[in-house]
């Protein structure tokens, strides 16, 4: 009975492409690389850029079976292209009750094994905070939240290709 189950399972796994047990579609690759995502906007700091770059590396290492390399078979590069703070909820007295921090990252993903899966696109995420709060007091926490959302979305777009 177990043999029949395994025989039936093998074609099903093969027909779905090459997936790791973590759910990542690695196209059969064993390595990836992430270039530094430098800031291309005045308000994005080098610290944010470094945190983003390292967070993307960490997420891929945690959620896939890939190994990091200087020139991986799957390559990520890009830049932080927008870092904006704007009011989003205006009260009757024309003051904002909420502000929104929005970060946009341009990503160039190159899959050297299956080039049709490569892409170049921008990803945008945001977090809101009370306008009574000083941005400097909440910025690190907001940046962490947004970076986590951005890196997960980039992972899903590149390796979570179900």
DAHUZI-V472238 format. One record per helix or strand. SS is the DSSP state (H for helix, E for strand). FROM is the first residue (numbers start at 1). LEN is the number of residues. If there is no record, write none. Layout:
BEGIN
ss->(SS/SS)
from->(FROM/FROM)
len->(LEN/LEN)
END
This chain:
BEGIN
ss->(H/E/E/E/E/H/E/E/E/H/E/H)
from->(2/19/25/31/38/46/67/74/96/115/119/135)
len->(14/1/1/4/2/18/2/17/16/3/12/24)
END
